[in-house]
Amino acid sequence: MQGVSLFIDGEFIQSQTDQWIEVTNPATQAVLAKAPCATESEMKRAYESARQAFEIWKETPVSERARLMMRYQALLKEHHDELAEILSQETGKTFEDAKGDVWRGIEVVEHAANIPSLMMGETVENVAREIDSYSYIQPLGVCAGITPFNFPAMIPLWMFPLAIACGNTFILKPSEQDPLTPMRLAELFVEAGAPKGVLQVLHGAKQQVDFLLDHPDIRAISFVGSVPVGQYIYETGTRNMKRVQSFAGAKNHMVIMPDADKQQVINNLVGASVGAAGQRCMAISVAVFVGQAREWIPELKEAMSQVRPGAWNDAGASYGPVISAKAKTRIEHLIQQGVDEGASLDLDGRGCVVEGYPDGHWIGPTLFSGVTTDMAIYREEIFGPVLACMEVESLQDAVELINQSPYGNGTSIFTSSGGAARRFQHAIQVGQVGINIPIPVPLPFFSFTGWKGSFYGDQHAYGKQAVRFYTETKTVTARWFTSEPVSGPNFSIQMR
């Protein structure tokens, strides 16, 4: 059985731990590898390497850091399909979905290659007589990232390329459920010419996360994951005086106006709700039908019933298995809870069978109607291929419904009315809004901007906000004397 390496001080090493976590293919239960829980001494060594590397890396010209990212994105493109296949094996994603995961990460690396312009400060001449002020953007030091199972390429690439391009060094703790993809990312980073120590990769579970949270000299923590863990990361990290960006849960609503194109609505809603087995933080899990649009639910059911899950290399499969037996059990429990609480189960994905894969964690497309806000299937993030349908009378009712949700990751509206779209985007209390686009994930030159209970922190992922997160500003006020002073001592704060 393959033991996943740690990446410490520029070397891929086998851990000396006695605690290992099996990495399995969720479609077959075949054990792909075992991931180590890094020991205390290994974690300390990783930090010390990152600390020492920072002293050199921060002095590296920003143009050289940009060229590293250019070489890295070229290698990621060259190995794009290879990465997608590794990712498919350990997550169960279909090959096409896995390729999208890799590509969205590559786009962030391309953005990181623009780091010289993103690190530019500001200047004002003559803020007072013969006095100038200007600012520099400087790196923080050692930063760390904790990433989830559902995007093992994209989300690590949200974090370490931008942090390192800014002049920091970085410790990555990827999900223990699918560490093979992040390790291949690290190998390609080395091949691109990354200096020793700028990136470390540790594996493990809560003990390893706590090491990063509690270490007094790790300056910033980036996290993507569930609500309870996200709250714990934010509370612990900030209590330890760190910068924290913590992306947590979601309950994304899609509003369907009766003037929308019906077929476009159905096609987009099916893909956005069950794609990736619903294991996306931006998946649409609630469809809000306004007025007469409720009449489209039977056609939505028919479209969803044609969707089937399957193995990663099945070209006809729409999505793969959920990540684990535990996840499957939880999703099925919530489906039963929906039935028990009075929702209409129009399409039941429990008991799904995929020929040739009897041990896979399969859940078929699942559709509820008649859902109300007091039901568990509405309140909780299911993280499975389950869509809840709700009905309201007006756009205002839909806006109020969404704004009362504790989450604010993403939302969308389908309509042919520019006025309705404008009212919606202005009034909605959600960070990412799609207009006739079901999953409005921004490109990297914008930022990923969840609100409310979907995000804890101040600066969001990638884009300009990530550069601000991984840096701090130093402002200089300077005067160079060209003549003798014309007056005596100045005892006030005023410059003259």
C-alpha positions in Angstrom: 0.0 0.0 0.0 1.4 3.4 -1.0 2.2 5.6 2.0 1.6 9.3 1.1 4.7 11.4 1.6 5.1 14.5 3.7 6.8 17.4 1.9 9.1 19.1 4.4 12.2 21.3 3.8 12.1 20.6 0.0 12.0 16.8 0.4 9.3 14.2 0.0 9.7 12.0 3.1 8.0 9.1 4.7 6.5 9.9 8.1 7.7 8.2 11.2 4.2 8.2 12.6 2.3 5.2 13.8 -1.1 6.7 12.9 -2.3 6.3 9.3 -5.6 7.1 7.5 -6.7 5.0 4.6 -7.4 6.8 1.3 -10.2 5.0 -0.6 -11.8 5.2 -4.0 -15.5 6.0 -3.1 -16.8 4.1 -6.1 -15.1 0.9 -5.3 -13.8 1.0 -1.7 -10.4 0.1 -3.0 -7.6 1.5 -0.8 -5.5 3.7 -2.9 -3.0 4.8 -0.2 -2.5 5.6 3.4 -2.0 9.1 4.6 0.2 9.8 7.7 -0.8 11.9 10.7 2.4 14.0 10.9 4.3 13.8 14.2 5.0 16.8 16.5 8.6 16.8 15.5 7.8 16.6 11.8 5.4 19.5 12.1 8.0 21.6 14.0 10.5 20.8 11.3 8.1 22.0 8.6 7.5 25.2 10.4 11.2 25.9 11.0 12.0 25.2 7.3 9.2 27.6 6.3 10.5 30.3 8.8 14.1 30.0 7.4 12.9 30.0 3.8 10.9 33.2 4.4 14.0 35.2 5.3 15.4 34.5 1.8 12.1 34.3 -0.2 10.8 37.7 1.0 13.9 39.3 -0.6 13.4 37.6 -3.9 12.4 40.1 -6.6 8.7 40.1 -7.3 9.4 39.5 -11.0 11.2 36.3 -10.1 8.2 35.2 -8.0 5.9 35.9 -11.0 8.1 33.9 -13.3 7.9 30.9 -10.9 4.1 31.1 -11.2 4.3 31.3 -15.0 6.4 28.1 -15.1 4.0 26.5 -12.6 0.9 27.2 -14.6 2.6 25.9 -17.7 3.3 22.6 -15.9 -0.2 22.4 -14.5 -1.6 22.8 -18.0 0.8 20.1 -19.4 -0.3 17.7 -16.7 -3.9 18.8 -16.6 -5.5 15.4 -17.6 -3.1 13.4 -15.4 -4.1 15.5 -12.4 -7.8 15.1 -13.3 -7.4 11.3 -13.4 -5.7 11.2 -10.0 -8.5 13.5 -8.6 -11.2 11.3 -10.1 -9.8 8.2 -8.5 -9.7 9.6 -5.0 -12.9 11.7 -5.0 -15.1 9.8 -7.4 -15.7 12.8 -9.6 -16.4 12.2 -13.2 -13.4 13.0 -15.5 -15.0 16.1 -17.0 -15.9 17.4 -13.5 -12.4 16.7 -12.3 -10.9 18.6 -15.2 -12.9 21.6 -14.3 -11.6 21.4 -10.7 -8.0 21.4 -12.0 -8.7 24.2 -14.6 -10.2 26.6 -12.0 -7.1 26.2 -10.0 -4.9 26.9 -12.9 -6.7 30.1 -13.5 -5.8 31.3 -9.9 -2.1 30.5 -10.6 -2.3 32.6 -13.8 -3.7 35.4 -11.6 -0.8 34.9 -9.2 1.6 35.5 -12.2 0.3 39.1 -12.2 1.7 39.6 -8.7 4.0 42.6 -9.6 1.0 44.8 -10.4 -1.1 43.4 -7.5 1.7 44.3 -5.0 2.0 47.9 -6.1 1.6 50.5 -3.4 0.6 54.2 -3.5 2.4 57.5 -3.4 1.5 61.2 -3.0 4.1 63.9 -3.5 4.1 67.0 -1.3 1.7 65.9 1.4 3.3 68.8 3.2 6.0 71.1 2.0 8.8 69.0 0.6 7.4 65.9 2.3 6.2 62.8 0.4 4.2 59.8 1.5 4.2 56.3 -0.1 3.2 52.8 0.8 4.7 49.4 0.3 3.0 46.0 0.3 5.0 43.5 2.2 4.5 39.7 3.0 3.4 38.5 6.4 5.7 35.5 7.0 4.7 31.8 7.4 1.0 31.2 6.4 -1.0 28.0 6.4 -4.0 26.5 4.6 -6.5 23.8 5.5 -8.4 22.4 2.6 -11.5 20.2 2.1 -12.1 17.0 0.2 -14.4 18.3 -2.5 -11.9 20.4 -4.5 -8.5 18.9 -3.9 -6.9 20.8 -6.8 -8.8 24.1 -7.0 -8.8 25.0 -3.3 -5.2 24.4 -2.5 -4.4 26.4 -5.7 -6.6 29.2 -4.3 -4.2 29.5 -1.4 -0.5 28.7 -1.7 0.3 30.2 -5.1 -1.0 33.6 -4.1 0.5 33.5 -0.6 3.9 32.5 -2.0 3.7 34.9 -4.9 3.2 37.7 -2.3 6.5 36.6 -0.7 5.3 34.4 2.1 6.0 30.8 2.8 3.2 28.3 3.2 2.2 25.1 5.1 -0.6 23.2 3.4 -2.7 20.6 5.3 -5.0 19.0 2.7 -7.9 16.8 3.4 -6.9 13.4 4.6 -9.6 11.9 2.4 -7.9 12.8 -0.9 -4.3 13.9 -0.4 -2.9 12.4 -3.7 -3.9 15.3 -5.8 -2.3 18.0 -3.5 0.9 16.0 -3.4 1.1 15.9 -7.2 0.5 19.7 -7.1 3.5 20.0 -4.8 5.7 17.8 -7.0 4.9 20.0 -10.0 5.7 23.1 -7.9 9.1 21.7 -7.2 9.6 20.9 -10.9 8.7 24.6 -11.7 11.6 25.7 -9.6 10.1 26.5 -6.2 12.9 27.1 -3.7 13.4 24.7 -0.8 11.1 25.5 2.1 8.6 27.9 0.5 6.0 25.2 0.5 5.5 22.4 3.1 2.7 19.8 3.0 1.6 18.0 6.2 -1.1 15.4 6.5 -3.3 14.4 9.4 -6.5 15.4 11.2 -7.5 17.6 14.2 -4.1 17.4 16.0 -2.3 18.6 12.9 -4.8 21.4 12.4 -4.5 22.5 16.0 -0.7 22.7 15.6 -1.2 25.2 12.8 -3.8 27.1 14.8 -1.8 27.2 18.0 1.7 27.9 16.7 2.5 31.4 17.9 4.4 32.4 14.7 2.1 31.2 11.9 0.7 34.5 10.8 -2.4 33.6 8.8 -4.8 30.7 8.3 -6.9 30.0 5.3 -9.7 27.4 5.6 -12.5 25.9 3.5 -14.9 23.3 5.0 -18.0 22.7 7.1 -19.8 25.2 9.4 -18.8 23.7 12.8 -15.1 23.3 11.8 -15.1 26.7 10.1 -16.3 28.4 13.3 -13.7 26.5 15.3 -10.9 27.5 13.0 -12.0 31.2 13.1 -12.5 31.3 16.9 -9.3 29.5 17.7 -7.1 31.3 15.1 -8.3 34.8 16.0 -8.0 34.0 19.7 -4.4 33.2 18.9 -4.0 36.6 17.2 -3.8 35.3 13.6 -5.5 36.5 10.5 -8.1 34.0 9.5 -10.3 33.5 6.4 -12.7 30.7 7.0 -15.2 29.6 4.4 -17.9 27.5 5.9 -21.3 26.1 4.9 -23.9 27.2 2.4 -27.6 26.8 1.4 -27.8 28.3 -2.0 -31.1 29.4 -3.5 -32.1 29.8 -7.1 -35.1 32.0 -7.8 -37.2 31.1 -10.9 -39.4 33.9 -12.2 -42.4 32.9 -14.4 -41.0 35.0 -17.3 -37.8 32.9 -17.4 -37.0 30.5 -20.2 -38.4 27.2 -18.9 -36.0 24.9 -20.6 -33.0 26.9 -19.6 -34.2 26.9 -16.0 -34.6 23.1 -16.0 -31.3 22.4 -17.7 -29.3 24.7 -15.4 -31.1 23.7 -12.2 -30.5 19.9 -12.8 -26.8 20.4 -13.3 -26.3 22.9 -10.5 -28.1 20.8 -7.9 -26.8 17.3 -8.5 -23.5 18.0 -10.3 -20.5 16.6 -8.4 -23.1 14.7 -6.3 -24.1 18.0 -4.8 -20.7 18.2 -3.0 -20.1 21.8 -3.9 -20.3 24.8 -1.6 -21.9 26.6 -4.5 -24.4 23.9 -5.4 -28.0 25.0 -5.7 -29.8 23.1 -3.0 -33.1 25.2 -2.9 -35.2 26.1 -5.9 -37.6 29.0 -5.2 -40.5 29.0 -7.8 -42.3 32.4 -8.0 -46.0 32.4 -9.0 -46.9 30.3 -12.0 -43.3 29.0 -12.3 -44.4 26.3 -9.8 -46.1 24.5 -12.7 -42.6 23.5 -14.0 -41.8 21.2 -11.0 -43.2 18.1 -12.8 -41.0 18.7 -15.8 -38.0 19.3 -13.5 -38.8 15.9 -11.9 -38.8 14.3 -15.3 -35.5 15.9 -16.2 -33.8 14.8 -13.0 -35.1 11.3 -13.3 -33.0 10.9 -16.5 -29.8 11.7 -14.6 -27.7 8.9 -13.4 -24.5 8.6 -11.4 -21.5 6.4 -12.4 -17.8 5.8 -12.4 -15.3 8.5 -13.2 -14.6 7.1 -16.7 -18.2 6.5 -17.6 -18.8 9.2 -20.3 -22.6 8.9 -19.8 -22.5 9.5 -16.0 -23.6 12.9 -14.7 -21.8 12.6 -11.4 -20.0 10.2 -9.2 -20.5 8.8 -5.6 -20.5 10.8 -2.5 -17.1 10.8 -0.7 -17.7 8.3 2.1 -20.1 5.8 3.8 -20.5 8.4 6.6 -21.6 11.1 4.1 -24.0 8.7 2.4 -25.6 7.7 5.7 -26.0 11.3 6.7 -27.6 12.3 3.4 -30.0 9.4 3.5 -31.0 10.3 7.1 -31.8 13.8 6.0 -33.9 12.5 3.1 -35.9 10.4 5.6 -36.2 13.4 7.9 -37.7 15.4 5.0 -40.3 12.7 4.5 -41.0 12.5 8.2 -41.5 16.3 8.5 -44.0 16.4 5.7 -42.2 17.3 2.5 -43.2 15.5 -0.7 -40.4 13.2 -1.9 -41.0 13.4 -5.7 -37.8 11.6 -6.6 -36.0 9.3 -4.1 -32.2 8.7 -4.7 -31.8 6.2 -1.9 -31.0 2.6 -2.9 -29.3 3.7 -6.1 -27.4 0.9 -7.8 -24.6 1.4 -10.3 -23.9 -1.7 -12.3 -20.4 -3.1 -11.7 -19.8 -0.9 -8.6 -21.8 -2.6 -5.8 -19.7 -1.0 -3.0 -19.9 2.6 -4.2 -21.4 5.4 -2.1 -24.2 6.0 -4.6 -27.1 8.4 -4.2 -29.4 9.1 -7.1 -31.0 12.5 -7.9 -33.4 13.4 -5.1 -36.2 16.0 -5.4 -38.5 17.4 -2.7 -41.4 19.7 -3.1 -43.6 21.4 -0.5 -40.6 22.3 1.5 -40.9 24.8 4.4 -38.3 26.7 6.3 -38.8 24.7 9.5 -37.7 21.4 7.9 -34.2 20.0 8.4 -33.7 19.6 4.6 -34.1 23.3 4.3 -32.1 24.3 7.4 -29.1 22.0 7.0 -26.5 21.8 4.3 -27.1 18.3 2.9 -24.0 18.2 0.7 -25.6 15.6 -1.6 -27.6 15.4 -4.8 -30.8 16.6 -3.1 -32.9 19.6 -4.3 -35.6 21.2 -2.2 -38.4 23.1 -4.1 -40.2 26.0 -2.4 -43.0 28.2 -3.7 -43.6 31.9 -3.1 -46.0 34.5 -4.7 -43.6 37.3 -5.5 -40.0 38.3 -6.0 -40.1 40.2 -2.8 -41.2 37.0 -1.0 -38.2 35.2 -2.5 -35.8 38.0 -1.4 -37.1 37.9 2.1 -36.8 34.1 2.3 -33.2 34.1 1.2 -32.2 37.1 3.4 -33.6 35.2 6.4 -31.2 32.3 5.8 -28.1 32.3 8.0 -26.0 31.5 5.0 -24.9 33.8 2.2 -22.5 32.0 -0.1 -24.2 32.1 -3.5 -27.6 32.7 -5.1 -29.1 33.1 -8.6 -32.1 34.3 -10.4 -33.5 33.3 -13.7 -35.7 35.9 -15.4 -36.1 37.8 -18.7 -36.7 41.1 -16.8 -33.8 43.4 -16.3 -35.8 45.3 -13.6 -36.3 42.1 -11.6 -32.7 41.1 -11.9 -31.6 44.6 -10.8 -33.9 44.6 -7.8 -32.7 41.1 -6.8 -29.0 41.8 -7.1 -29.3 45.0 -5.1 -31.5 43.7 -2.2 -30.1 40.2 -1.7 -27.8 39.6 1.2 -25.6 37.1 -0.4 -22.0 37.5 -1.5 -22.1 35.9 -5.0 -25.1 36.5 -7.3 -25.9 34.9 -10.6 -28.3 36.3 -13.2 -29.3 33.5 -15.5 -26.2 31.8 -14.3 -26.8 29.0 -11.7 -23.4 28.8 -10.0 -21.9 32.3 -10.0 -18.3 31.4 -9.0 -16.2 34.4 -9.9 -13.0 34.3 -12.0 -9.8 34.9 -10.0 -9.4 38.6 -10.8 -12.5 39.0 -8.7 -12.8 37.5 -5.2 -14.8 34.6 -3.8 -17.1 36.5 -1.5 -19.4 34.5 0.7 -21.4 36.4 3.3 -23.0 35.8 6.7 -22.6 32.3 8.1 -20.8 31.1 5.0 -17.7 33.1 5.7 -15.8 34.2 8.9 -13.1 36.8 8.3 -12.5 40.1 6.6 -10.7 39.4 3.3 -11.9 36.8 0.9 -10.2 34.2 -1.3 -8.2 34.9 -4.5 -8.4 38.2 -6.4 -7.2 41.5 -4.8 -8.7 40.6 -1.4 -6.4 37.5 -1.1 -3.4 39.7 -1.8 -4.5 42.0 1.0 -5.0 39.0 3.3 -1.5 37.7 2.7 0.3 41.1 3.0 0.4 44.2 5.1 0.9 47.8 4.2 3.8 49.9 5.3 3.4 53.7 4.9 6.5 55.9 4.7 6.6 59.6 5.2 9.8 61.1 4.0 11.6 64.5 3.8 15.1 65.1 2.5 16.6 68.4 3.6 17.9 70.6 0.8 18.5 73.7 2.9 18.9 74.8 6.5 15.6 74.7 8.5 13.9 78.1 8.5 12.3 77.7 11.9 13.0 76.2 15.4 11.7 73.0 16.8 8.2 71.8 16.0 6.3 70.4 19.0 3.0 69.7 17.3 1.9 66.7 15.1 1.4 69.0 12.2 4.0 68.7 9.4 5.4 71.8 7.8 
